Amino acid sequence: MLDWGCGMFAAVDCRSADATVLLFDPNGGPDAWYVDAESLTDWLETWLAETGWYEEDADQDIAMRSWEGLSSRRPPPTVG
């Protein structure tokens, strides 16, 4: 839904009831998906209030939790 640049982007988990907003950060290692907001509503309210982690004066110590849904969404490994 949003390209932050440098390979990072925001996406909405359309399978979740609240439309969880996820952050993909390729520098995050093999589990590069994080929960940015519990719902799209929360994410939009944070953006409108200009209080998100991406704001210039934001607290740099914000730690996002890994997205627990990642393991259930990964495709099974291919057999070579």
PDB file of N, CA, C and O in Angstrom, chain B, residues numbered from 101:
ATOM      1  N   MET B 101       0.812  -1.183   0.000  1.00  0.00           N
ATOM      2  CA  MET B 101       0.000   0.000   0.000  1.00  0.00           C
ATOM      3  C   MET B 101       0.860   1.253   0.000  1.00  0.00           C
ATOM      4  O   MET B 101       0.428   2.311  -0.458  1.00  0.00           O
ATOM      5  N   LEU B 102       2.100   1.130   0.523  1.00  0.00           N
ATOM      6  CA  LEU B 102       2.979   2.293   0.581  1.00  0.00           C
ATOM      7  C   LEU B 102       4.425   1.847   0.440  1.00  0.00           C
ATOM      8  O   LEU B 102       4.866   0.921   1.121  1.00  0.00           O
ATOM      9  N   ASP B 103       5.152   2.499  -0.432  1.00  0.00           N
ATOM     10  CA  ASP B 103       6.574   2.229  -0.629  1.00  0.00           C
ATOM     11  C   ASP B 103       7.359   3.270   0.156  1.00  0.00           C
ATOM     12  O   ASP B 103       7.353   4.450  -0.195  1.00  0.00           O
ATOM     13  N   TRP B 104       8.041   2.835   1.228  1.00  0.00           N
ATOM     14  CA  TRP B 104       8.820   3.745   2.056  1.00  0.00           C
ATOM     15  C   TRP B 104      10.181   4.050   1.421  1.00  0.00           C
ATOM     16  O   TRP B 104      10.869   4.973   1.857  1.00  0.00           O
ATOM     17  N   GLY B 105      10.568   3.302   0.418  1.00  0.00           N
ATOM     18  CA  GLY B 105      11.895   3.454  -0.174  1.00  0.00           C
ATOM     19  C   GLY B 105      12.882   2.510   0.494  1.00  0.00           C
ATOM     20  O   GLY B 105      12.576   1.920   1.530  1.00  0.00           O
ATOM     21  N   CYS B 106      14.043   2.368  -0.083  1.00  0.00           N
ATOM     22  CA  CYS B 106      15.107   1.499   0.445  1.00  0.00           C
ATOM     23  C   CYS B 106      14.630   0.069   0.661  1.00  0.00           C
ATOM     24  O   CYS B 106      15.128  -0.615   1.556  1.00  0.00           O
ATOM     25  N   GLY B 107      13.678  -0.394  -0.139  1.00  0.00           N
ATOM     26  CA  GLY B 107      13.180  -1.763  -0.048  1.00  0.00           C
ATOM     27  C   GLY B 107      12.119  -1.977   1.010  1.00  0.00           C
ATOM     28  O   GLY B 107      11.594  -3.083   1.138  1.00  0.00           O
ATOM     29  N   MET B 108      11.789  -0.942   1.774  1.00  0.00           N
ATOM     30  CA  MET B 108      10.771  -1.066   2.823  1.00  0.00           C
ATOM     31  C   MET B 108       9.408  -0.692   2.264  1.00  0.00           C
ATOM     32  O   MET B 108       9.277   0.239   1.469  1.00  0.00           O
ATOM     33  N   PHE B 109       8.393  -1.438   2.697  1.00  0.00           N
ATOM     34  CA  PHE B 109       7.039  -1.048   2.311  1.00  0.00           C
ATOM     35  C   PHE B 109       6.033  -1.479   3.360  1.00  0.00           C
ATOM     36  O   PHE B 109       6.289  -2.365   4.175  1.00  0.00           O
ATOM     37  N   ALA B 110       4.872  -0.821   3.314  1.00  0.00           N
ATOM     38  CA  ALA B 110       3.763  -1.147   4.207  1.00  0.00           C
ATOM     39  C   ALA B 110       2.734  -1.925   3.401  1.00  0.00           C
ATOM     40  O   ALA B 110       2.511  -1.660   2.219  1.00  0.00           O
ATOM     41  N   ALA B 111       2.113  -2.890   4.068  1.00  0.00           N
ATOM     42  CA  ALA B 111       1.095  -3.718   3.424  1.00  0.00           C
ATOM     43  C   ALA B 111      -0.034  -3.963   4.420  1.00  0.00           C
ATOM     44  O   ALA B 111       0.165  -3.885   5.633  1.00  0.00           O
ATOM     45  N   VAL B 112      -1.213  -4.257   3.897  1.00  0.00           N
ATOM     46  CA  VAL B 112      -2.355  -4.568   4.741  1.00  0.00           C
ATOM     47  C   VAL B 112      -2.619  -6.067   4.668  1.00  0.00           C
ATOM     48  O   VAL B 112      -2.692  -6.646   3.584  1.00  0.00           O
ATOM     49  N   ASP B 113      -2.761  -6.684   5.833  1.00  0.00           N
ATOM     50  CA  ASP B 113      -3.124  -8.097   5.899  1.00  0.00           C
ATOM     51  C   ASP B 113      -4.635  -8.186   5.721  1.00  0.00           C
ATOM     52  O   ASP B 113      -5.391  -8.014   6.677  1.00  0.00           O
ATOM     53  N   CYS B 114      -5.063  -8.451   4.516  1.00  0.00           N
ATOM     54  CA  CYS B 114      -6.493  -8.493   4.197  1.00  0.00           C
ATOM     55  C   CYS B 114      -7.188  -9.721   4.784  1.00  0.00           C
ATOM     56  O   CYS B 114      -8.416  -9.800   4.755  1.00  0.00           O
ATOM     57  N   ARG B 115      -6.437 -10.666   5.308  1.00  0.00           N
ATOM     58  CA  ARG B 115      -7.035 -11.836   5.959  1.00  0.00           C
ATOM     59  C   ARG B 115      -7.364 -11.570   7.423  1.00  0.00           C
ATOM     60  O   ARG B 115      -8.103 -12.340   8.038  1.00  0.00           O
ATOM     61  N   SER B 116      -6.831 -10.499   7.988  1.00  0.00           N
ATOM     62  CA  SER B 116      -7.119 -10.194   9.393  1.00  0.00           C
ATOM     63  C   SER B 116      -8.402  -9.356   9.468  1.00  0.00           C
ATOM     64  O   SER B 116      -8.680  -8.545   8.584  1.00  0.00           O
ATOM     65  N   ALA B 117      -9.160  -9.564  10.515  1.00  0.00           N
ATOM     66  CA  ALA B 117     -10.442  -8.870  10.672  1.00  0.00           C
ATOM     67  C   ALA B 117     -10.284  -7.357  10.760  1.00  0.00           C
ATOM     68  O   ALA B 117     -11.153  -6.613  10.306  1.00  0.00           O
ATOM     69  N   ASP B 118      -9.175  -6.898  11.346  1.00  0.00           N
ATOM     70  CA  ASP B 118      -8.960  -5.460  11.526  1.00  0.00           C
ATOM     71  C   ASP B 118      -8.067  -4.833  10.472  1.00  0.00           C
ATOM     72  O   ASP B 118      -7.738  -3.650  10.562  1.00  0.00           O
ATOM     73  N   ALA B 119      -7.672  -5.606   9.479  1.00  0.00           N
ATOM     74  CA  ALA B 119      -6.767  -5.115   8.430  1.00  0.00           C
ATOM     75  C   ALA B 119      -5.449  -4.621   9.045  1.00  0.00           C
ATOM     76  O   ALA B 119      -5.098  -3.446   8.933  1.00  0.00           O
ATOM     77  N   THR B 120      -4.736  -5.535   9.690  1.00  0.00           N
ATOM     78  CA  THR B 120      -3.450  -5.228  10.306  1.00  0.00           C
ATOM     79  C   THR B 120      -2.501  -4.642   9.270  1.00  0.00           C
ATOM     80  O   THR B 120      -2.417  -5.137   8.146  1.00  0.00           O
ATOM     81  N   VAL B 121      -1.792  -3.593   9.649  1.00  0.00           N
ATOM     82  CA  VAL B 121      -0.811  -2.982   8.749  1.00  0.00           C
ATOM     83  C   VAL B 121       0.562  -3.543   9.104  1.00  0.00           C
ATOM     84  O   VAL B 121       0.981  -3.513  10.261  1.00  0.00           O
ATOM     85  N   LEU B 122       1.242  -4.046   8.104  1.00  0.00           N
ATOM     86  CA  LEU B 122       2.541  -4.688   8.276  1.00  0.00           C
ATOM     87  C   LEU B 122       3.632  -3.851   7.633  1.00  0.00           C
ATOM     88  O   LEU B 122       3.397  -3.137   6.658  1.00  0.00           O
ATOM     89  N   LEU B 123       4.811  -3.950   8.189  1.00  0.00           N
ATOM     90  CA  LEU B 123       5.986  -3.300   7.625  1.00  0.00           C
ATOM     91  C   LEU B 123       6.953  -4.376   7.183  1.00  0.00           C
ATOM     92  O   LEU B 123       7.311  -5.257   7.965  1.00  0.00           O
ATOM     93  N   PHE B 124       7.380  -4.306   5.927  1.00  0.00           N
ATOM     94  CA  PHE B 124       8.433  -5.184   5.433  1.00  0.00           C
ATOM     95  C   PHE B 124       9.717  -4.381   5.426  1.00  0.00           C
ATOM     96  O   PHE B 124       9.807  -3.328   4.795  1.00  0.00           O
ATOM     97  N   ASP B 125      10.717  -4.897   6.144  1.00  0.00           N
ATOM     98  CA  ASP B 125      12.029  -4.256   6.200  1.00  0.00           C
ATOM     99  C   ASP B 125      13.072  -5.300   5.821  1.00  0.00           C
ATOM    100  O   ASP B 125      13.361  -6.191   6.620  1.00  0.00           O
ATOM    101  N   PRO B 126      13.646  -5.215   4.620  1.00  0.00           N
ATOM    102  CA  PRO B 126      14.600  -6.230   4.179  1.00  0.00           C
ATOM    103  C   PRO B 126      15.850  -6.307   5.050  1.00  0.00           C
ATOM    104  O   PRO B 126      16.581  -7.295   4.986  1.00  0.00           O
ATOM    105  N   ASN B 127      16.106  -5.292   5.853  1.00  0.00           N
ATOM    106  CA  ASN B 127      17.250  -5.316   6.765  1.00  0.00           C
ATOM    107  C   ASN B 127      16.916  -6.029   8.067  1.00  0.00           C
ATOM    108  O   ASN B 127      17.760  -6.127   8.957  1.00  0.00           O
ATOM    109  N   GLY B 128      15.684  -6.527   8.183  1.00  0.00           N
ATOM    110  CA  GLY B 128      15.241  -7.178   9.399  1.00  0.00           C
ATOM    111  C   GLY B 128      15.585  -8.648   9.481  1.00  0.00           C
ATOM    112  O   GLY B 128      15.184  -9.314  10.436  1.00  0.00           O
ATOM    113  N   GLY B 129      16.304  -9.172   8.526  1.00  0.00           N
ATOM    114  CA  GLY B 129      16.676 -10.583   8.548  1.00  0.00           C
ATOM    115  C   GLY B 129      15.612 -11.466   7.916  1.00  0.00           C
ATOM    116  O   GLY B 129      14.774 -10.974   7.161  1.00  0.00           O
ATOM    117  N   PRO B 130      15.631 -12.752   8.208  1.00  0.00           N
ATOM    118  CA  PRO B 130      14.709 -13.679   7.542  1.00  0.00           C
ATOM    119  C   PRO B 130      13.246 -13.443   7.920  1.00  0.00           C
ATOM    120  O   PRO B 130      12.351 -13.776   7.143  1.00  0.00           O
ATOM    121  N   ASP B 131      12.992 -12.878   9.090  1.00  0.00           N
ATOM    122  CA  ASP B 131      11.629 -12.548   9.497  1.00  0.00           C
ATOM    123  C   ASP B 131      11.438 -11.046   9.389  1.00  0.00           C
ATOM    124  O   ASP B 131      11.281 -10.352  10.393  1.00  0.00           O
ATOM    125  N   ALA B 132      11.452 -10.560   8.170  1.00  0.00           N
ATOM    126  CA  ALA B 132      11.484  -9.127   7.903  1.00  0.00           C
ATOM    127  C   ALA B 132      10.119  -8.445   7.973  1.00  0.00           C
ATOM    128  O   ALA B 132       9.993  -7.276   7.610  1.00  0.00           O
ATOM    129  N   TRP B 133       9.102  -9.164   8.435  1.00  0.00           N
ATOM    130  CA  TRP B 133       7.749  -8.601   8.526  1.00  0.00           C
ATOM    131  C   TRP B 133       7.434  -8.224   9.968  1.00  0.00           C
ATOM    132  O   TRP B 133       7.624  -9.025  10.883  1.00  0.00           O
ATOM    133  N   TYR B 134       6.957  -7.009  10.162  1.00  0.00           N
ATOM    134  CA  TYR B 134       6.642  -6.488  11.491  1.00  0.00           C
ATOM    135  C   TYR B 134       5.242  -5.900  11.503  1.00  0.00           C
ATOM    136  O   TYR B 134       4.732  -5.479  10.464  1.00  0.00           O
ATOM    137  N   VAL B 135       4.619  -5.869  12.674  1.00  0.00           N
ATOM    138  CA  VAL B 135       3.309  -5.243  12.819  1.00  0.00           C
ATOM    139  C   VAL B 135       3.533  -3.750  13.035  1.00  0.00           C
ATOM    140  O   VAL B 135       4.104  -3.332  14.043  1.00  0.00           O
ATOM    141  N   ASP B 136       3.081  -2.967  12.086  1.00  0.00           N
ATOM    142  CA  ASP B 136       3.198  -1.514  12.170  1.00  0.00           C
ATOM    143  C   ASP B 136       2.011  -0.942  12.949  1.00  0.00           C
ATOM    144  O   ASP B 136       2.172   0.005  13.719  1.00  0.00           O
ATOM    145  N   ALA B 137       0.826  -1.511  12.752  1.00  0.00           N
ATOM    146  CA  ALA B 137      -0.382  -1.089  13.476  1.00  0.00           C
ATOM    147  C   ALA B 137      -1.349  -2.267  13.518  1.00  0.00           C
ATOM    148  O   ALA B 137      -1.415  -3.065  12.583  1.00  0.00           O
ATOM    149  N   GLU B 138      -2.087  -2.364  14.601  1.00  0.00           N
ATOM    150  CA  GLU B 138      -3.036  -3.471  14.759  1.00  0.00           C
ATOM    151  C   GLU B 138      -4.180  -3.400  13.767  1.00  0.00           C
ATOM    152  O   GLU B 138      -4.799  -4.418  13.456  1.00  0.00           O
ATOM    153  N   SER B 139      -4.468  -2.199  13.263  1.00  0.00           N
ATOM    154  CA  SER B 139      -5.548  -2.053  12.279  1.00  0.00           C
ATOM    155  C   SER B 139      -5.216  -0.913  11.320  1.00  0.00           C
ATOM    156  O   SER B 139      -4.401  -0.042  11.623  1.00  0.00           O
ATOM    157  N   LEU B 140      -5.855  -0.939  10.178  1.00  0.00           N
ATOM    158  CA  LEU B 140      -5.678   0.143   9.208  1.00  0.00           C
ATOM    159  C   LEU B 140      -6.190   1.450   9.799  1.00  0.00           C
ATOM    160  O   LEU B 140      -5.614   2.511   9.555  1.00  0.00           O
ATOM    161  N   THR B 141      -7.259   1.381  10.569  1.00  0.00           N
ATOM    162  CA  THR B 141      -7.793   2.580  11.229  1.00  0.00           C
ATOM    163  C   THR B 141      -6.738   3.198  12.148  1.00  0.00           C
ATOM    164  O   THR B 141      -6.502   4.406  12.102  1.00  0.00           O
ATOM    165  N   ASP B 142      -6.103   2.368  12.981  1.00  0.00           N
ATOM    166  CA  ASP B 142      -5.045   2.863  13.875  1.00  0.00           C
ATOM    167  C   ASP B 142      -3.895   3.484  13.087  1.00  0.00           C
ATOM    168  O   ASP B 142      -3.376   4.540  13.447  1.00  0.00           O
ATOM    169  N   TRP B 143      -3.508   2.809  12.008  1.00  0.00           N
ATOM    170  CA  TRP B 143      -2.384   3.296  11.201  1.00  0.00           C
ATOM    171  C   TRP B 143      -2.705   4.653  10.587  1.00  0.00           C
ATOM    172  O   TRP B 143      -1.867   5.555  10.596  1.00  0.00           O
ATOM    173  N   LEU B 144      -3.912   4.799  10.055  1.00  0.00           N
ATOM    174  CA  LEU B 144      -4.307   6.068   9.438  1.00  0.00           C
ATOM    175  C   LEU B 144      -4.423   7.182  10.480  1.00  0.00           C
ATOM    176  O   LEU B 144      -4.037   8.320  10.215  1.00  0.00           O
ATOM    177  N   GLU B 145      -4.951   6.859  11.662  1.00  0.00           N
ATOM    178  CA  GLU B 145      -5.045   7.864  12.719  1.00  0.00           C
ATOM    179  C   GLU B 145      -3.656   8.322  13.167  1.00  0.00           C
ATOM    180  O   GLU B 145      -3.452   9.509  13.421  1.00  0.00           O
ATOM    181  N   THR B 146      -2.708   7.403  13.266  1.00  0.00           N
ATOM    182  CA  THR B 146      -1.329   7.744  13.627  1.00  0.00           C
ATOM    183  C   THR B 146      -0.708   8.631  12.565  1.00  0.00           C
ATOM    184  O   THR B 146      -0.023   9.604  12.881  1.00  0.00           O
ATOM    185  N   TRP B 147      -0.948   8.296  11.305  1.00  0.00           N
ATOM    186  CA  TRP B 147      -0.409   9.087  10.200  1.00  0.00           C
ATOM    187  C   TRP B 147      -0.985  10.502  10.214  1.00  0.00           C
ATOM    188  O   TRP B 147      -0.249  11.477  10.058  1.00  0.00           O
ATOM    189  N   LEU B 148      -2.303  10.614  10.400  1.00  0.00           N
ATOM    190  CA  LEU B 148      -2.937  11.928  10.421  1.00  0.00           C
ATOM    191  C   LEU B 148      -2.486  12.760  11.621  1.00  0.00           C
ATOM    192  O   LEU B 148      -2.384  13.983  11.529  1.00  0.00           O
ATOM    193  N   ALA B 149      -2.216  12.099  12.742  1.00  0.00           N
ATOM    194  CA  ALA B 149      -1.754  12.795  13.940  1.00  0.00           C
ATOM    195  C   ALA B 149      -0.263  13.117  13.887  1.00  0.00           C
ATOM    196  O   ALA B 149       0.264  13.812  14.757  1.00  0.00           O
ATOM    197  N   GLU B 150       0.408  12.606  12.860  1.00  0.00           N
ATOM    198  CA  GLU B 150       1.851  12.812  12.674  1.00  0.00           C
ATOM    199  C   GLU B 150       2.654  12.325  13.879  1.00  0.00           C
ATOM    200  O   GLU B 150       3.566  13.004  14.349  1.00  0.00           O
ATOM    201  N   THR B 151       2.296  11.129  14.372  1.00  0.00           N
ATOM    202  CA  THR B 151       2.983  10.565  15.533  1.00  0.00           C
ATOM    203  C   THR B 151       3.622   9.208  15.234  1.00  0.00           C
ATOM    204  O   THR B 151       3.998   8.489  16.160  1.00  0.00           O
ATOM    205  N   GLY B 152       3.747   8.854  13.975  1.00  0.00           N
ATOM    206  CA  GLY B 152       4.312   7.563  13.598  1.00  0.00           C
ATOM    207  C   GLY B 152       5.817   7.505  13.745  1.00  0.00           C
ATOM    208  O   GLY B 152       6.483   8.527  13.910  1.00  0.00           O
ATOM    209  N   TRP B 153       6.342   6.294  13.684  1.00  0.00           N
ATOM    210  CA  TRP B 153       7.787   6.069  13.809  1.00  0.00           C
ATOM    211  C   TRP B 153       8.578   6.770  12.712  1.00  0.00           C
ATOM    212  O   TRP B 153       9.766   7.048  12.878  1.00  0.00           O
ATOM    213  N   TYR B 154       7.925   7.054  11.601  1.00  0.00           N
ATOM    214  CA  TYR B 154       8.572   7.623  10.419  1.00  0.00           C
ATOM    215  C   TYR B 154       8.689   9.148  10.477  1.00  0.00           C
ATOM    216  O   TYR B 154       9.306   9.754   9.601  1.00  0.00           O
ATOM    217  N   GLU B 155       8.102   9.769  11.499  1.00  0.00           N
ATOM    218  CA  GLU B 155       8.190  11.222  11.623  1.00  0.00           C
ATOM    219  C   GLU B 155       9.601  11.624  12.018  1.00  0.00           C
ATOM    220  O   GLU B 155      10.288  10.884  12.722  1.00  0.00           O
ATOM    221  N   GLU B 156      10.027  12.772  11.576  1.00  0.00           N
ATOM    222  CA  GLU B 156      11.397  13.232  11.801  1.00  0.00           C
ATOM    223  C   GLU B 156      11.758  13.321  13.285  1.00  0.00           C
ATOM    224  O   GLU B 156      12.890  13.022  13.666  1.00  0.00           O
ATOM    225  N   ASP B 157      10.812  13.724  14.111  1.00  0.00           N
ATOM    226  CA  ASP B 157      11.097  13.872  15.538  1.00  0.00           C
ATOM    227  C   ASP B 157      10.615  12.684  16.376  1.00  0.00           C
ATOM    228  O   ASP B 157      10.440  12.808  17.588  1.00  0.00           O
ATOM    229  N   ALA B 158      10.404  11.552  15.739  1.00  0.00           N
ATOM    230  CA  ALA B 158       9.918  10.353  16.437  1.00  0.00           C
ATOM    231  C   ALA B 158      10.996   9.747  17.327  1.00  0.00           C
ATOM    232  O   ALA B 158      12.192   9.887  17.070  1.00  0.00           O
ATOM    233  N   ASP B 159      10.550   9.081  18.365  1.00  0.00           N
ATOM    234  CA  ASP B 159      11.451   8.354  19.255  1.00  0.00           C
ATOM    235  C   ASP B 159      12.113   7.226  18.458  1.00  0.00           C
ATOM    236  O   ASP B 159      11.413   6.376  17.906  1.00  0.00           O
ATOM    237  N   GLN B 160      13.398   7.205  18.390  1.00  0.00           N
ATOM    238  CA  GLN B 160      14.114   6.216  17.581  1.00  0.00           C
ATOM    239  C   GLN B 160      14.193   4.840  18.239  1.00  0.00           C
ATOM    240  O   GLN B 160      14.679   3.892  17.622  1.00  0.00           O
ATOM    241  N   ASP B 161      13.728   4.718  19.470  1.00  0.00           N
ATOM    242  CA  ASP B 161      13.799   3.445  20.178  1.00  0.00           C
ATOM    243  C   ASP B 161      12.523   2.617  20.050  1.00  0.00           C
ATOM    244  O   ASP B 161      12.297   1.701  20.841  1.00  0.00           O
ATOM    245  N   ILE B 162      11.699   2.928  19.071  1.00  0.00           N
ATOM    246  CA  ILE B 162      10.466   2.177  18.872  1.00  0.00           C
ATOM    247  C   ILE B 162      10.811   0.785  18.350  1.00  0.00           C
ATOM    248  O   ILE B 162      11.482   0.644  17.328  1.00  0.00           O
ATOM    249  N   ALA B 163      10.352  -0.222  19.050  1.00  0.00           N
ATOM    250  CA  ALA B 163      10.599  -1.607  18.629  1.00  0.00           C
ATOM    251  C   ALA B 163       9.281  -2.222  18.172  1.00  0.00           C
ATOM    252  O   ALA B 163       8.320  -2.293  18.937  1.00  0.00           O
ATOM    253  N   MET B 164       9.245  -2.657  16.937  1.00  0.00           N
ATOM    254  CA  MET B 164       8.049  -3.305  16.418  1.00  0.00           C
ATOM    255  C   MET B 164       8.140  -4.802  16.657  1.00  0.00           C
ATOM    256  O   MET B 164       9.216  -5.395  16.587  1.00  0.00           O
ATOM    257  N   ARG B 165       7.010  -5.390  16.936  1.00  0.00           N
ATOM    258  CA  ARG B 165       7.010  -6.840  17.145  1.00  0.00           C
ATOM    259  C   ARG B 165       6.929  -7.552  15.802  1.00  0.00           C
ATOM    260  O   ARG B 165       6.335  -7.054  14.846  1.00  0.00           O
ATOM    261  N   SER B 166       7.529  -8.703  15.758  1.00  0.00           N
ATOM    262  CA  SER B 166       7.486  -9.513  14.540  1.00  0.00           C
ATOM    263  C   SER B 166       6.055  -9.946  14.274  1.00  0.00           C
ATOM    264  O   SER B 166       5.268 -10.130  15.203  1.00  0.00           O
ATOM    265  N   TRP B 167       5.731 -10.105  13.022  1.00  0.00           N
ATOM    266  CA  TRP B 167       4.398 -10.528  12.614  1.00  0.00           C
ATOM    267  C   TRP B 167       4.280 -12.028  12.815  1.00  0.00           C
ATOM    268  O   TRP B 167       4.971 -12.802  12.152  1.00  0.00           O
ATOM    269  N   GLU B 168       3.412 -12.439  13.722  1.00  0.00           N
ATOM    270  CA  GLU B 168       3.238 -13.851  14.042  1.00  0.00           C
ATOM    271  C   GLU B 168       2.617 -14.646  12.900  1.00  0.00           C
ATOM    272  O   GLU B 168       2.794 -15.863  12.836  1.00  0.00           O
ATOM    273  N   GLY B 169       1.903 -13.997  12.010  1.00  0.00           N
ATOM    274  CA  GLY B 169       1.255 -14.677  10.897  1.00  0.00           C
ATOM    275  C   GLY B 169       2.195 -15.098   9.788  1.00  0.00           C
ATOM    276  O   GLY B 169       1.791 -15.808   8.867  1.00  0.00           O
ATOM    277  N   LEU B 170       3.434 -14.674   9.864  1.00  0.00           N
ATOM    278  CA  LEU B 170       4.394 -14.970   8.799  1.00  0.00           C
ATOM    279  C   LEU B 170       4.566 -16.465   8.567  1.00  0.00           C
ATOM    280  O   LEU B 170       4.539 -16.923   7.425  1.00  0.00           O
ATOM    281  N   SER B 171       4.743 -17.223   9.635  1.00  0.00           N
ATOM    282  CA  SER B 171       5.019 -18.655   9.468  1.00  0.00           C
ATOM    283  C   SER B 171       3.858 -19.398   8.824  1.00  0.00           C
ATOM    284  O   SER B 171       4.082 -20.362   8.091  1.00  0.00           O
ATOM    285  N   SER B 172       2.637 -18.979   9.075  1.00  0.00           N
ATOM    286  CA  SER B 172       1.486 -19.663   8.482  1.00  0.00           C
ATOM    287  C   SER B 172       1.253 -19.250   7.033  1.00  0.00           C
ATOM    288  O   SER B 172       0.477 -19.898   6.331  1.00  0.00           O
ATOM    289  N   ARG B 173       1.897 -18.204   6.577  1.00  0.00           N
ATOM    290  CA  ARG B 173       1.696 -17.721   5.208  1.00  0.00           C
ATOM    291  C   ARG B 173       2.827 -18.090   4.264  1.00  0.00           C
ATOM    292  O   ARG B 173       2.712 -17.922   3.050  1.00  0.00           O
ATOM    293  N   ARG B 174       3.914 -18.592   4.823  1.00  0.00           N
ATOM    294  CA  ARG B 174       5.045 -18.965   3.956  1.00  0.00           C
ATOM    295  C   ARG B 174       4.677 -20.195   3.144  1.00  0.00           C
ATOM    296  O   ARG B 174       4.043 -21.116   3.659  1.00  0.00           O
ATOM    297  N   PRO B 175       5.071 -20.214   1.881  1.00  0.00           N
ATOM    298  CA  PRO B 175       4.831 -21.418   1.090  1.00  0.00           C
ATOM    299  C   PRO B 175       5.724 -22.547   1.576  1.00  0.00           C
ATOM    300  O   PRO B 175       6.803 -22.296   2.112  1.00  0.00           O
ATOM    301  N   PRO B 176       5.289 -23.781   1.395  1.00  0.00           N
ATOM    302  CA  PRO B 176       6.142 -24.905   1.812  1.00  0.00           C
ATOM    303  C   PRO B 176       7.407 -24.936   0.973  1.00  0.00           C
ATOM    304  O   PRO B 176       7.388 -24.508  -0.181  1.00  0.00           O
ATOM    305  N   PRO B 177       8.510 -25.435   1.527  1.00  0.00           N
ATOM    306  CA  PRO B 177       9.755 -25.494   0.755  1.00  0.00           C
ATOM    307  C   PRO B 177       9.606 -26.438  -0.433  1.00  0.00           C
ATOM    308  O   PRO B 177       8.918 -27.457  -0.372  1.00  0.00           O
ATOM    309  N   THR B 178      10.262 -26.065  -1.491  1.00  0.00           N
ATOM    310  CA  THR B 178      10.232 -26.901  -2.692  1.00  0.00           C
ATOM    311  C   THR B 178      11.260 -28.005  -2.579  1.00  0.00           C
ATOM    312  O   THR B 178      12.330 -27.817  -2.002  1.00  0.00           O
ATOM    313  N   VAL B 179      10.934 -29.138  -3.124  1.00  0.00           N
ATOM    314  CA  VAL B 179      11.860 -30.276  -3.122  1.00  0.00           C
ATOM    315  C   VAL B 179      12.582 -30.254  -4.446  1.00  0.00           C
ATOM    316  O   VAL B 179      11.962 -30.274  -5.509  1.00  0.00           O
ATOM    317  N   GLY B 180      13.884 -30.213  -4.376  1.00  0.00           N
ATOM    318  CA  GLY B 180      14.701 -30.044  -5.576  1.00  0.00           C
ATOM    319  C   GLY B 180      15.031 -31.302  -6.193  1.00  0.00           C
ATOM    320  O   GLY B 180      15.716 -31.327  -7.216  1.00  0.00           O
TER     321      GLY B 180
END
